[in-house]
Amino acid sequence: MKLESNPPFMVNTASYAHITGGLPGNNTLNLMIEFTASKTIDFQKVYFQDRIVSAVIEQKQDKNYIAARYKTSTGEDKKDLVLNVDPEKEYGNTAKTKEEFPFKLKENEAVVSYKIGDKIHYYKIENIKKEKRVFMPSAKPQN
């Protein structure tokens, strides 16, 4: 995959943080990329620390962000089949296949894919700042 050197957007800042808490065993890796663009960009995926997730565009205080949230909780990969006592309801089950990570990146580098027409382009973001780990308070049970 060829990396673009002149994308139709500009990265202003990029940082990531590990977030722990909220619910027991809940861990997330949040990557936030602030960008500016003169036209709408069809962002597709974000490749970061051997993980791939769909890009989500968010606006906060008149700034645009590509948000990538990766679940890092243990046990997440165990939910790959729908099991049922009735074997007929399990017919057609297939295990999830993990998409192969196509890039060699450092811990502080990410690749963003975006679409122009029918073609997918890739742009590498370097020197992403690591923020302090965030600990969220535990959520009280909803009774």
Secondary structure, DSSP 8 states (H G I E B T S, - for coil): --EESS-SSEEEEEEEEEEEESSTT-EEEEEEEEEE-SS--EEEEEEETTEEEE-EEEEETTEEEEEEEEE--TTGGG--S---SSHHHHTT--------------TT-EEEEEEETTEEEEEEE---EE---EEE-------
